[in-house]
């Protein structure tokens, strides 16, 4: 047993004996605090079980038969109170750690995409580069926020159909970017979020859900317009179906991504227009 576990056992034993002698909320409050202390001391769940078992065996030794059931019941209540606090604190640590890892992963992905989009040579690679950039933006956007699908669009000019790219968590749905685009008309506003209830009442969204192979309404939609420096619309990034719906953080992340993509796409579009004009 480690020194930390031994010290904890001494305190735990004293508190347990006090609870057996006089069961009450105050003594249970001590048990709860000990559960939190166990996390701080770096003890694992097996350490707690071992300490509890040793204390219970010692407490039952020499106890009259009529008292054994009362002592065992008190031990169970005391241990469960400590364990509930231990689990709650551990869960908080896990969630904080997972959130930090997710944030680090998002930062790494955005940094990687930013480096790619900042490459000036993209403007010289021809029309295929537009689709390559658009597809990369769609894939990164979907993965960054954990959506089921992402549709990215780009209008090369006012007279032609926009380029479209679709990224999906499940590639087996059979939906393509063009068909998804037809059913996902942009709502008004620079950035718009819709929930499952609102989408279920919208015929186009219901049809889109069926197209994507879902037998339920889409669980959220996030639409962000991609705008040039002068405010004109270049295209859009739309995300569909995230468990629990899209959040403020998701919206902020995609707005940032849209700004990064806008700078690159506008530069590429201006270069394409300048090279295709009259000589």
Order of alpha helices (4+ residues) and beta strands (2+ residues): alpha-alpha-alpha-alpha-alpha-beta-beta-alpha-beta-alpha-alpha-beta-beta-alpha
